[in-house]
């Protein structure tokens, strides 16, 4: 048996571009939307902006915690009792 188990979690923004209408594209050309976006982004720290795009976690678990994690990775309440799914 192993001394510990490693759990790696990676959260990142969907790389596909959102759909945009021709009207939105023309409106963005005015620079008004860009100014709003810059003002919104200025409210965040550099770390917060990075977390909006990508975040990686790594945890070391003992065997008991590894079993609990495997059974319920998000730690959410079960809709049904174990064995009755």
PDB file of N, CA, C and O in Angstrom:
ATOM      1  N   UNK A   1       0.846  -1.172   0.000  1.00  0.00           N
ATOM      2  CA  UNK A   1       0.000   0.000   0.000  1.00  0.00           C
ATOM      3  C   UNK A   1       0.896   1.241   0.000  1.00  0.00           C
ATOM      4  O   UNK A   1       2.008   1.223   0.528  1.00  0.00           O
ATOM      5  N   UNK A   2       0.397   2.299  -0.593  1.00  0.00           N
ATOM      6  CA  UNK A   2       1.169   3.527  -0.737  1.00  0.00           C
ATOM      7  C   UNK A   2       1.075   4.402   0.517  1.00  0.00           C
ATOM      8  O   UNK A   2       0.101   4.324   1.266  1.00  0.00           O
ATOM      9  N   UNK A   3       2.091   5.230   0.733  1.00  0.00           N
ATOM     10  CA  UNK A   3       2.108   6.135   1.890  1.00  0.00           C
ATOM     11  C   UNK A   3       1.058   7.238   1.735  1.00  0.00           C
ATOM     12  O   UNK A   3       0.443   7.664   2.713  1.00  0.00           O
ATOM     13  N   UNK A   4       0.862   7.689   0.506  1.00  0.00           N
ATOM     14  CA  UNK A   4      -0.149   8.720   0.245  1.00  0.00           C
ATOM     15  C   UNK A   4      -0.544   8.674  -1.221  1.00  0.00           C
ATOM     16  O   UNK A   4       0.089   7.999  -2.034  1.00  0.00           O
ATOM     17  N   UNK A   5      -1.595   9.400  -1.540  1.00  0.00           N
ATOM     18  CA  UNK A   5      -2.126   9.458  -2.897  1.00  0.00           C
ATOM     19  C   UNK A   5      -2.146  10.920  -3.321  1.00  0.00           C
ATOM     20  O   UNK A   5      -2.424  11.803  -2.510  1.00  0.00           O
ATOM     21  N   UNK A   6      -1.855  11.172  -4.573  1.00  0.00           N
ATOM     22  CA  UNK A   6      -1.817  12.539  -5.089  1.00  0.00           C
ATOM     23  C   UNK A   6      -3.063  12.801  -5.924  1.00  0.00           C
ATOM     24  O   UNK A   6      -3.405  12.029  -6.820  1.00  0.00           O
ATOM     25  N   UNK A   7      -3.731  13.901  -5.612  1.00  0.00           N
ATOM     26  CA  UNK A   7      -4.890  14.350  -6.374  1.00  0.00           C
ATOM     27  C   UNK A   7      -4.500  15.654  -7.043  1.00  0.00           C
ATOM     28  O   UNK A   7      -4.072  16.595  -6.375  1.00  0.00           O
ATOM     29  N   UNK A   8      -4.647  15.714  -8.360  1.00  0.00           N
ATOM     30  CA  UNK A   8      -4.362  16.937  -9.113  1.00  0.00           C
ATOM     31  C   UNK A   8      -5.662  17.435  -9.731  1.00  0.00           C
ATOM     32  O   UNK A   8      -6.385  16.685 -10.387  1.00  0.00           O
ATOM     33  N   UNK A   9      -5.939  18.693  -9.512  1.00  0.00           N
ATOM     34  CA  UNK A   9      -7.142  19.321 -10.056  1.00  0.00           C
ATOM     35  C   UNK A   9      -6.705  20.525 -10.866  1.00  0.00           C
ATOM     36  O   UNK A   9      -5.915  21.347 -10.400  1.00  0.00           O
ATOM     37  N   UNK A  10      -7.218  20.624 -12.071  1.00  0.00           N
ATOM     38  CA  UNK A  10      -6.893  21.747 -12.940  1.00  0.00           C
ATOM     39  C   UNK A  10      -8.205  22.364 -13.426  1.00  0.00           C
ATOM     40  O   UNK A  10      -9.061  21.680 -13.986  1.00  0.00           O
ATOM     41  N   UNK A  11      -8.340  23.655 -13.202  1.00  0.00           N
ATOM     42  CA  UNK A  11      -9.542  24.386 -13.604  1.00  0.00           C
ATOM     43  C   UNK A  11      -9.113  25.456 -14.591  1.00  0.00           C
ATOM     44  O   UNK A  11      -8.234  26.264 -14.293  1.00  0.00           O
ATOM     45  N   UNK A  12      -9.734  25.465 -15.771  1.00  0.00           N
ATOM     46  CA  UNK A  12      -9.351  26.461 -16.755  1.00  0.00           C
ATOM     47  C   UNK A  12     -10.550  26.903 -17.578  1.00  0.00           C
ATOM     48  O   UNK A  12     -11.549  26.193 -17.686  1.00  0.00           O
ATOM     49  N   UNK A  13     -10.428  28.087 -18.151  1.00  0.00           N
ATOM     50  CA  UNK A  13     -11.502  28.656 -18.956  1.00  0.00           C
ATOM     51  C   UNK A  13     -11.661  27.861 -20.244  1.00  0.00           C
ATOM     52  O   UNK A  13     -10.683  27.372 -20.811  1.00  0.00           O
ATOM     53  N   UNK A  14     -12.880  27.739 -20.690  1.00  0.00           N
ATOM     54  CA  UNK A  14     -13.177  27.075 -21.958  1.00  0.00           C
ATOM     55  C   UNK A  14     -12.481  27.844 -23.080  1.00  0.00           C
ATOM     56  O   UNK A  14     -12.727  29.039 -23.242  1.00  0.00           O
ATOM     57  N   UNK A  15     -11.619  27.189 -23.856  1.00  0.00           N
ATOM     58  CA  UNK A  15     -10.857  27.913 -24.881  1.00  0.00           C
ATOM     59  C   UNK A  15     -11.668  28.309 -26.117  1.00  0.00           C
ATOM     60  O   UNK A  15     -11.192  29.100 -26.932  1.00  0.00           O
ATOM     61  N   UNK A  16     -12.875  27.779 -26.271  1.00  0.00           N
ATOM     62  CA  UNK A  16     -13.666  28.155 -27.448  1.00  0.00           C
ATOM     63  C   UNK A  16     -14.199  29.573 -27.274  1.00  0.00           C
ATOM     64  O   UNK A  16     -14.549  29.987 -26.169  1.00  0.00           O
ATOM     65  N   UNK A  17     -14.253  30.294 -28.359  1.00  0.00           N
ATOM     66  CA  UNK A  17     -14.709  31.683 -28.327  1.00  0.00           C
ATOM     67  C   UNK A  17     -16.228  31.745 -28.248  1.00  0.00           C
ATOM     68  O   UNK A  17     -16.911  30.941 -28.883  1.00  0.00           O
ATOM     69  N   UNK A  18     -16.769  32.689 -27.478  1.00  0.00           N
ATOM     70  CA  UNK A  18     -18.224  32.837 -27.428  1.00  0.00           C
ATOM     71  C   UNK A  18     -18.733  33.372 -28.762  1.00  0.00           C
ATOM     72  O   UNK A  18     -18.018  34.073 -29.478  1.00  0.00           O
ATOM     73  N   UNK A  19     -19.968  33.033 -29.080  1.00  0.00           N
ATOM     74  CA  UNK A  19     -20.538  33.551 -30.320  1.00  0.00           C
ATOM     75  C   UNK A  19     -20.780  35.053 -30.168  1.00  0.00           C
ATOM     76  O   UNK A  19     -21.122  35.532 -29.087  1.00  0.00           O
ATOM     77  N   UNK A  20     -20.603  35.772 -31.243  1.00  0.00           N
ATOM     78  CA  UNK A  20     -20.776  37.226 -31.234  1.00  0.00           C
ATOM     79  C   UNK A  20     -21.557  37.621 -32.480  1.00  0.00           C
ATOM     80  O   UNK A  20     -21.294  37.130 -33.578  1.00  0.00           O
ATOM     81  N   UNK A  21     -22.511  38.507 -32.291  1.00  0.00           N
ATOM     82  CA  UNK A  21     -23.325  38.954 -33.419  1.00  0.00           C
ATOM     83  C   UNK A  21     -22.615  40.091 -34.156  1.00  0.00           C
ATOM     84  O   UNK A  21     -21.704  40.722 -33.621  1.00  0.00           O
ATOM     85  N   UNK A  22     -23.042  40.334 -35.370  1.00  0.00           N
ATOM     86  CA  UNK A  22     -22.473  41.424 -36.159  1.00  0.00           C
ATOM     87  C   UNK A  22     -22.686  42.756 -35.448  1.00  0.00           C
ATOM     88  O   UNK A  22     -21.811  43.621 -35.461  1.00  0.00           O
ATOM     89  N   UNK A  23     -23.852  42.914 -34.829  1.00  0.00           N
ATOM     90  CA  UNK A  23     -24.157  44.150 -34.094  1.00  0.00           C
ATOM     91  C   UNK A  23     -23.163  44.351 -32.941  1.00  0.00           C
ATOM     92  O   UNK A  23     -22.664  45.456 -32.732  1.00  0.00           O
ATOM     93  N   UNK A  24     -22.885  43.286 -32.205  1.00  0.00           N
ATOM     94  CA  UNK A  24     -21.922  43.375 -31.099  1.00  0.00           C
ATOM     95  C   UNK A  24     -20.524  43.696 -31.619  1.00  0.00           C
ATOM     96  O   UNK A  24     -19.777  44.445 -30.989  1.00  0.00           O
ATOM     97  N   UNK A  25     -20.177  43.133 -32.757  1.00  0.00           N
ATOM     98  CA  UNK A  25     -18.875  43.382 -33.354  1.00  0.00           C
ATOM     99  C   UNK A  25     -18.725  44.849 -33.737  1.00  0.00           C
ATOM    100  O   UNK A  25     -17.686  45.455 -33.474  1.00  0.00           O
ATOM    101  N   UNK A  26     -19.754  45.427 -34.358  1.00  0.00           N
ATOM    102  CA  UNK A  26     -19.707  46.838 -34.747  1.00  0.00           C
ATOM    103  C   UNK A  26     -19.696  47.757 -33.526  1.00  0.00           C
ATOM    104  O   UNK A  26     -19.013  48.781 -33.509  1.00  0.00           O
ATOM    105  N   UNK A  27     -20.469  47.372 -32.503  1.00  0.00           N
ATOM    106  CA  UNK A  27     -20.506  48.184 -31.289  1.00  0.00           C
ATOM    107  C   UNK A  27     -19.147  48.164 -30.602  1.00  0.00           C
ATOM    108  O   UNK A  27     -18.723  49.178 -30.048  1.00  0.00           O
ATOM    109  N   UNK A  28     -18.464  47.036 -30.629  1.00  0.00           N
ATOM    110  CA  UNK A  28     -17.145  46.922 -30.009  1.00  0.00           C
ATOM    111  C   UNK A  28     -16.132  47.807 -30.711  1.00  0.00           C
ATOM    112  O   UNK A  28     -15.161  48.250 -30.097  1.00  0.00           O
ATOM    113  N   UNK A  29     -16.352  48.071 -32.003  1.00  0.00           N
ATOM    114  CA  UNK A  29     -15.439  48.927 -32.745  1.00  0.00           C
ATOM    115  C   UNK A  29     -15.416  50.350 -32.198  1.00  0.00           C
ATOM    116  O   UNK A  29     -14.440  51.074 -32.391  1.00  0.00           O
ATOM    117  N   UNK A  30     -16.489  50.755 -31.515  1.00  0.00           N
ATOM    118  CA  UNK A  30     -16.559  52.121 -31.003  1.00  0.00           C
ATOM    119  C   UNK A  30     -15.578  52.348 -29.852  1.00  0.00           C
ATOM    120  O   UNK A  30     -15.229  53.488 -29.546  1.00  0.00           O
ATOM    121  N   UNK A  31     -15.143  51.284 -29.231  1.00  0.00           N
ATOM    122  CA  UNK A  31     -14.220  51.418 -28.110  1.00  0.00           C
ATOM    123  C   UNK A  31     -14.925  51.531 -26.771  1.00  0.00           C
ATOM    124  O   UNK A  31     -14.284  51.417 -25.726  1.00  0.00           O
ATOM    125  N   UNK A  32     -16.227  51.750 -26.783  1.00  0.00           N
ATOM    126  CA  UNK A  32     -16.974  51.891 -25.532  1.00  0.00           C
ATOM    127  C   UNK A  32     -16.972  50.588 -24.735  1.00  0.00           C
ATOM    128  O   UNK A  32     -16.750  50.596 -23.525  1.00  0.00           O
ATOM    129  N   UNK A  33     -17.218  49.472 -25.417  1.00  0.00           N
ATOM    130  CA  UNK A  33     -17.211  48.182 -24.732  1.00  0.00           C
ATOM    131  C   UNK A  33     -15.822  47.849 -24.207  1.00  0.00           C
ATOM    132  O   UNK A  33     -15.678  47.273 -23.128  1.00  0.00           O
ATOM    133  N   UNK A  34     -14.804  48.213 -24.974  1.00  0.00           N
ATOM    134  CA  UNK A  34     -13.430  47.937 -24.539  1.00  0.00           C
ATOM    135  C   UNK A  34     -13.108  48.736 -23.283  1.00  0.00           C
ATOM    136  O   UNK A  34     -12.458  48.224 -22.372  1.00  0.00           O
ATOM    137  N   UNK A  35     -13.553  49.974 -23.228  1.00  0.00           N
ATOM    138  CA  UNK A  35     -13.319  50.808 -22.043  1.00  0.00           C
ATOM    139  C   UNK A  35     -14.021  50.211 -20.823  1.00  0.00           C
ATOM    140  O   UNK A  35     -13.469  50.219 -19.723  1.00  0.00           O
ATOM    141  N   UNK A  36     -15.240  49.691 -21.015  1.00  0.00           N
ATOM    142  CA  UNK A  36     -15.975  49.053 -19.917  1.00  0.00           C
ATOM    143  C   UNK A  36     -15.243  47.805 -19.445  1.00  0.00           C
ATOM    144  O   UNK A  36     -15.128  47.560 -18.244  1.00  0.00           O
ATOM    145  N   UNK A  37     -14.749  47.020 -20.394  1.00  0.00           N
ATOM    146  CA  UNK A  37     -14.029  45.800 -20.047  1.00  0.00           C
ATOM    147  C   UNK A  37     -12.754  46.121 -19.260  1.00  0.00           C
ATOM    148  O   UNK A  37     -12.457  45.461 -18.264  1.00  0.00           O
ATOM    149  N   UNK A  38     -12.018  47.111 -19.697  1.00  0.00           N
ATOM    150  CA  UNK A  38     -10.792  47.509 -18.999  1.00  0.00           C
ATOM    151  C   UNK A  38     -11.112  48.008 -17.598  1.00  0.00           C
ATOM    152  O   UNK A  38     -10.398  47.689 -16.647  1.00  0.00           O
ATOM    153  N   UNK A  39     -12.173  48.785 -17.463  1.00  0.00           N
ATOM    154  CA  UNK A  39     -12.575  49.274 -16.144  1.00  0.00           C
ATOM    155  C   UNK A  39     -12.951  48.112 -15.226  1.00  0.00           C
ATOM    156  O   UNK A  39     -12.619  48.123 -14.041  1.00  0.00           O
ATOM    157  N   UNK A  40     -13.637  47.117 -15.767  1.00  0.00           N
ATOM    158  CA  UNK A  40     -14.015  45.940 -14.980  1.00  0.00           C
ATOM    159  C   UNK A  40     -12.778  45.142 -14.559  1.00  0.00           C
ATOM    160  O   UNK A  40     -12.674  44.700 -13.414  1.00  0.00           O
ATOM    161  N   UNK A  41     -11.854  44.967 -15.483  1.00  0.00           N
ATOM    162  CA  UNK A  41     -10.650  44.194 -15.186  1.00  0.00           C
ATOM    163  C   UNK A  41      -9.753  44.898 -14.174  1.00  0.00           C
ATOM    164  O   UNK A  41      -9.030  44.237 -13.429  1.00  0.00           O
ATOM    165  N   UNK A  42      -9.788  46.202 -14.137  1.00  0.00           N
ATOM    166  CA  UNK A  42      -8.980  46.966 -13.182  1.00  0.00           C
ATOM    167  C   UNK A  42      -9.418  46.750 -11.738  1.00  0.00           C
ATOM    168  O   UNK A  42      -8.695  47.119 -10.812  1.00  0.00           O
ATOM    169  N   UNK A  43     -10.594  46.154 -11.535  1.00  0.00           N
ATOM    170  CA  UNK A  43     -11.087  45.889 -10.183  1.00  0.00           C
ATOM    171  C   UNK A  43     -10.451  44.635  -9.580  1.00  0.00           C
ATOM    172  O   UNK A  43     -10.584  44.388  -8.382  1.00  0.00           O
ATOM    173  N   UNK A  44      -9.763  43.847 -10.403  1.00  0.00           N
ATOM    174  CA  UNK A  44      -9.173  42.594  -9.965  1.00  0.00           C
ATOM    175  C   UNK A  44      -7.667  42.734  -9.746  1.00  0.00           C
ATOM    176  O   UNK A  44      -7.007  43.564 -10.371  1.00  0.00           O
ATOM    177  N   UNK A  45      -7.144  41.908  -8.848  1.00  0.00           N
ATOM    178  CA  UNK A  45      -5.693  41.828  -8.682  1.00  0.00           C
ATOM    179  C   UNK A  45      -5.137  40.930  -9.793  1.00  0.00           C
ATOM    180  O   UNK A  45      -5.893  40.237 -10.474  1.00  0.00           O
ATOM    181  N   UNK A  46      -3.833  40.949  -9.966  1.00  0.00           N
ATOM    182  CA  UNK A  46      -3.195  40.096 -10.968  1.00  0.00           C
ATOM    183  C   UNK A  46      -3.498  38.629 -10.692  1.00  0.00           C
ATOM    184  O   UNK A  46      -3.783  37.870 -11.619  1.00  0.00           O
ATOM    185  N   UNK A  47      -3.439  38.223  -9.427  1.00  0.00           N
ATOM    186  CA  UNK A  47      -3.716  36.825  -9.068  1.00  0.00           C
ATOM    187  C   UNK A  47      -5.164  36.458  -9.377  1.00  0.00           C
ATOM    188  O   UNK A  47      -5.429  35.365  -9.878  1.00  0.00           O
ATOM    189  N   UNK A  48      -6.099  37.351  -9.088  1.00  0.00           N
ATOM    190  CA  UNK A  48      -7.511  37.078  -9.387  1.00  0.00           C
ATOM    191  C   UNK A  48      -7.738  36.920 -10.893  1.00  0.00           C
ATOM    192  O   UNK A  48      -8.507  36.060 -11.321  1.00  0.00           O
ATOM    193  N   UNK A  49      -7.076  37.741 -11.680  1.00  0.00           N
ATOM    194  CA  UNK A  49      -7.202  37.633 -13.141  1.00  0.00           C
ATOM    195  C   UNK A  49      -6.644  36.302 -13.632  1.00  0.00           C
ATOM    196  O   UNK A  49      -7.228  35.669 -14.511  1.00  0.00           O
ATOM    197  N   UNK A  50      -5.520  35.879 -13.070  1.00  0.00           N
ATOM    198  CA  UNK A  50      -4.951  34.588 -13.461  1.00  0.00           C
ATOM    199  C   UNK A  50      -5.890  33.447 -13.088  1.00  0.00           C
ATOM    200  O   UNK A  50      -6.049  32.494 -13.851  1.00  0.00           O
ATOM    201  N   UNK A  51      -6.507  33.542 -11.920  1.00  0.00           N
ATOM    202  CA  UNK A  51      -7.437  32.497 -11.478  1.00  0.00           C
ATOM    203  C   UNK A  51      -8.681  32.420 -12.361  1.00  0.00           C
ATOM    204  O   UNK A  51      -9.303  31.362 -12.457  1.00  0.00           O
ATOM    205  N   UNK A  52      -9.050  33.524 -13.006  1.00  0.00           N
ATOM    206  CA  UNK A  52     -10.184  33.508 -13.925  1.00  0.00           C
ATOM    207  C   UNK A  52      -9.886  32.655 -15.157  1.00  0.00           C
ATOM    208  O   UNK A  52     -10.807  32.179 -15.821  1.00  0.00           O
ATOM    209  N   UNK A  53      -8.613  32.464 -15.462  1.00  0.00           N
ATOM    210  CA  UNK A  53      -8.203  31.742 -16.659  1.00  0.00           C
ATOM    211  C   UNK A  53      -7.726  30.328 -16.337  1.00  0.00           C
ATOM    212  O   UNK A  53      -8.077  29.378 -17.037  1.00  0.00           O
ATOM    213  N   UNK A  54      -6.925  30.187 -15.278  1.00  0.00           N
ATOM    214  CA  UNK A  54      -6.335  28.876 -14.989  1.00  0.00           C
ATOM    215  C   UNK A  54      -5.927  28.771 -13.526  1.00  0.00           C
ATOM    216  O   UNK A  54      -5.369  29.709 -12.956  1.00  0.00           O
ATOM    217  N   UNK A  55      -6.212  27.625 -12.929  1.00  0.00           N
ATOM    218  CA  UNK A  55      -5.799  27.365 -11.543  1.00  0.00           C
ATOM    219  C   UNK A  55      -5.524  25.872 -11.403  1.00  0.00           C
ATOM    220  O   UNK A  55      -6.294  25.041 -11.883  1.00  0.00           O
ATOM    221  N   UNK A  56      -4.424  25.546 -10.744  1.00  0.00           N
ATOM    222  CA  UNK A  56      -4.038  24.151 -10.553  1.00  0.00           C
ATOM    223  C   UNK A  56      -3.847  23.896  -9.062  1.00  0.00           C
ATOM    224  O   UNK A  56      -3.255  24.708  -8.350  1.00  0.00           O
ATOM    225  N   UNK A  57      -4.357  22.754  -8.601  1.00  0.00           N
ATOM    226  CA  UNK A  57      -4.236  22.342  -7.203  1.00  0.00           C
ATOM    227  C   UNK A  57      -3.608  20.961  -7.163  1.00  0.00           C
ATOM    228  O   UNK A  57      -3.784  20.160  -8.081  1.00  0.00           O
ATOM    229  N   UNK A  58      -2.872  20.688  -6.090  1.00  0.00           N
ATOM    230  CA  UNK A  58      -2.344  19.350  -5.873  1.00  0.00           C
ATOM    231  C   UNK A  58      -2.446  19.051  -4.388  1.00  0.00           C
ATOM    232  O   UNK A  58      -2.017  19.842  -3.548  1.00  0.00           O
ATOM    233  N   UNK A  59      -3.027  17.884  -4.076  1.00  0.00           N
ATOM    234  CA  UNK A  59      -3.214  17.476  -2.688  1.00  0.00           C
ATOM    235  C   UNK A  59      -2.646  16.079  -2.494  1.00  0.00           C
ATOM    236  O   UNK A  59      -2.692  15.249  -3.402  1.00  0.00           O
ATOM    237  N   UNK A  60      -2.109  15.826  -1.307  1.00  0.00           N
ATOM    238  CA  UNK A  60      -1.651  14.496  -0.925  1.00  0.00           C
ATOM    239  C   UNK A  60      -2.639  13.967   0.119  1.00  0.00           C
ATOM    240  O   UNK A  60      -2.895  14.605   1.140  1.00  0.00           O
ATOM    241  N   UNK A  61      -3.178  12.798  -0.166  1.00  0.00           N
ATOM    242  CA  UNK A  61      -4.200  12.213   0.697  1.00  0.00           C
ATOM    243  C   UNK A  61      -3.721  10.899   1.294  1.00  0.00           C
ATOM    244  O   UNK A  61      -3.007  10.130   0.649  1.00  0.00           O
ATOM    245  N   UNK A  62      -4.123  10.655   2.532  1.00  0.00           N
ATOM    246  CA  UNK A  62      -3.893   9.345   3.135  1.00  0.00           C
ATOM    247  C   UNK A  62      -4.894   8.362   2.510  1.00  0.00           C
ATOM    248  O   UNK A  62      -5.794   8.774   1.778  1.00  0.00           O
ATOM    249  N   UNK A  63      -4.739   7.083   2.795  1.00  0.00           N
ATOM    250  CA  UNK A  63      -5.607   6.060   2.194  1.00  0.00           C
ATOM    251  C   UNK A  63      -7.071   6.288   2.559  1.00  0.00           C
ATOM    252  O   UNK A  63      -7.938   6.187   1.691  1.00  0.00           O
ATOM    253  N   UNK A  64      -7.364   6.592   3.809  1.00  0.00           N
ATOM    254  CA  UNK A  64      -8.754   6.808   4.229  1.00  0.00           C
ATOM    255  C   UNK A  64      -9.372   7.996   3.484  1.00  0.00           C
ATOM    256  O   UNK A  64     -10.516   7.923   3.034  1.00  0.00           O
ATOM    257  N   UNK A  65      -8.619   9.080   3.356  1.00  0.00           N
ATOM    258  CA  UNK A  65      -9.119  10.268   2.649  1.00  0.00           C
ATOM    259  C   UNK A  65      -9.243  10.000   1.146  1.00  0.00           C
ATOM    260  O   UNK A  65     -10.148  10.516   0.491  1.00  0.00           O
ATOM    261  N   UNK A  66      -8.325   9.190   0.605  1.00  0.00           N
ATOM    262  CA  UNK A  66      -8.382   8.839  -0.810  1.00  0.00           C
ATOM    263  C   UNK A  66      -9.670   8.075  -1.101  1.00  0.00           C
ATOM    264  O   UNK A  66     -10.324   8.335  -2.111  1.00  0.00           O
ATOM    265  N   UNK A  67     -10.040   7.144  -0.238  1.00  0.00           N
ATOM    266  CA  UNK A  67     -11.279   6.387  -0.427  1.00  0.00           C
ATOM    267  C   UNK A  67     -12.501   7.302  -0.377  1.00  0.00           C
ATOM    268  O   UNK A  67     -13.420   7.161  -1.183  1.00  0.00           O
ATOM    269  N   UNK A  68     -12.509   8.244   0.574  1.00  0.00           N
ATOM    270  CA  UNK A  68     -13.619   9.199   0.669  1.00  0.00           C
ATOM    271  C   UNK A  68     -13.681  10.091  -0.567  1.00  0.00           C
ATOM    272  O   UNK A  68     -14.764  10.371  -1.080  1.00  0.00           O
ATOM    273  N   UNK A  69     -12.522  10.536  -1.045  1.00  0.00           N
ATOM    274  CA  UNK A  69     -12.471  11.395  -2.220  1.00  0.00           C
ATOM    275  C   UNK A  69     -12.983  10.668  -3.459  1.00  0.00           C
ATOM    276  O   UNK A  69     -13.768  11.227  -4.227  1.00  0.00           O
ATOM    277  N   UNK A  70     -12.547   9.434  -3.657  1.00  0.00           N
ATOM    278  CA  UNK A  70     -12.975   8.651  -4.810  1.00  0.00           C
ATOM    279  C   UNK A  70     -14.497   8.461  -4.796  1.00  0.00           C
ATOM    280  O   UNK A  70     -15.145   8.540  -5.840  1.00  0.00           O
ATOM    281  N   UNK A  71     -15.057   8.212  -3.621  1.00  0.00           N
ATOM    282  CA  UNK A  71     -16.489   7.979  -3.490  1.00  0.00           C
ATOM    283  C   UNK A  71     -17.315   9.241  -3.731  1.00  0.00           C
ATOM    284  O   UNK A  71     -18.451   9.157  -4.198  1.00  0.00           O
ATOM    285  N   UNK A  72     -16.755  10.408  -3.419  1.00  0.00           N
ATOM    286  CA  UNK A  72     -17.519  11.652  -3.536  1.00  0.00           C
ATOM    287  C   UNK A  72     -16.536  12.810  -3.739  1.00  0.00           C
ATOM    288  O   UNK A  72     -16.267  13.550  -2.794  1.00  0.00           O
ATOM    289  N   UNK A  73     -15.996  12.983  -4.952  1.00  0.00           N
ATOM    290  CA  UNK A  73     -14.935  13.968  -5.202  1.00  0.00           C
ATOM    291  C   UNK A  73     -15.276  15.410  -4.818  1.00  0.00           C
ATOM    292  O   UNK A  73     -14.397  16.154  -4.385  1.00  0.00           O
ATOM    293  N   UNK A  74     -16.523  15.806  -4.968  1.00  0.00           N
ATOM    294  CA  UNK A  74     -16.889  17.189  -4.652  1.00  0.00           C
ATOM    295  C   UNK A  74     -17.400  17.361  -3.219  1.00  0.00           C
ATOM    296  O   UNK A  74     -17.648  18.483  -2.778  1.00  0.00           O
ATOM    297  N   UNK A  75     -17.556  16.268  -2.505  1.00  0.00           N
ATOM    298  CA  UNK A  75     -18.016  16.354  -1.125  1.00  0.00           C
ATOM    299  C   UNK A  75     -19.444  16.830  -0.993  1.00  0.00           C
ATOM    300  O   UNK A  75     -19.829  17.378   0.040  1.00  0.00           O
ATOM    301  N   UNK A  76     -20.235  16.622  -2.039  1.00  0.00           N
ATOM    302  CA  UNK A  76     -21.625  17.066  -2.024  1.00  0.00           C
ATOM    303  C   UNK A  76     -22.515  16.025  -1.373  1.00  0.00           C
ATOM    304  O   UNK A  76     -22.206  14.834  -1.408  1.00  0.00           O
ATOM    305  N   UNK A  77     -23.618  16.461  -0.780  1.00  0.00           N
ATOM    306  CA  UNK A  77     -24.565  15.481  -0.203  1.00  0.00           C
ATOM    307  C   UNK A  77     -25.101  14.563  -1.305  1.00  0.00           C
ATOM    308  O   UNK A  77     -25.351  15.005  -2.427  1.00  0.00           O
ATOM    309  N   UNK A  78     -25.269  13.307  -0.978  1.00  0.00           N
ATOM    310  CA  UNK A  78     -25.811  12.362  -1.958  1.00  0.00           C
ATOM    311  C   UNK A  78     -27.323  12.510  -2.047  1.00  0.00           C
ATOM    312  O   UNK A  78     -28.000  12.761  -1.051  1.00  0.00           O
ATOM    313  N   UNK A  79     -27.839  12.346  -3.274  1.00  0.00           N
ATOM    314  CA  UNK A  79     -29.285  12.360  -3.474  1.00  0.00           C
ATOM    315  C   UNK A  79     -29.904  11.087  -2.930  1.00  0.00           C
ATOM    316  O   UNK A  79     -31.046  11.092  -2.469  1.00  0.00           O
ATOM    317  N   UNK A  80     -29.150   9.991  -2.983  1.00  0.00           N
ATOM    318  CA  UNK A  80     -29.620   8.705  -2.495  1.00  0.00           C
ATOM    319  C   UNK A  80     -28.540   8.105  -1.591  1.00  0.00           C
ATOM    320  O   UNK A  80     -27.376   8.499  -1.655  1.00  0.00           O
ATOM    321  N   UNK A  81     -28.931   7.171  -0.771  1.00  0.00           N
ATOM    322  CA  UNK A  81     -27.965   6.522   0.107  1.00  0.00           C
ATOM    323  C   UNK A  81     -27.029   5.628  -0.695  1.00  0.00           C
ATOM    324  O   UNK A  81     -27.440   5.074  -1.715  1.00  0.00           O
ATOM    325  N   UNK A  82     -25.772   5.473  -0.258  1.00  0.00           N
ATOM    326  CA  UNK A  82     -24.860   4.578  -0.970  1.00  0.00           C
ATOM    327  C   UNK A  82     -25.461   3.189  -1.120  1.00  0.00           C
ATOM    328  O   UNK A  82     -26.099   2.665  -0.207  1.00  0.00           O
ATOM    329  N   UNK A  83     -25.241   2.606  -2.295  1.00  0.00           N
ATOM    330  CA  UNK A  83     -25.763   1.269  -2.557  1.00  0.00           C
ATOM    331  C   UNK A  83     -27.185   1.270  -3.072  1.00  0.00           C
ATOM    332  O   UNK A  83     -27.711   0.217  -3.432  1.00  0.00           O
ATOM    333  N   UNK A  84     -27.828   2.443  -3.117  1.00  0.00           N
ATOM    334  CA  UNK A  84     -29.218   2.523  -3.602  1.00  0.00           C
ATOM    335  C   UNK A  84     -29.314   3.349  -4.880  1.00  0.00           C
ATOM    336  O   UNK A  84     -30.414   3.707  -5.299  1.00  0.00           O
ATOM    337  N   UNK A  85     -28.174   3.657  -5.507  1.00  0.00           N
ATOM    338  CA  UNK A  85     -28.187   4.474  -6.734  1.00  0.00           C
ATOM    339  C   UNK A  85     -28.732   3.694  -7.893  1.00  0.00           C
ATOM    340  O   UNK A  85     -28.818   4.217  -9.004  1.00  0.00           O
TER     341      UNK A  85
END
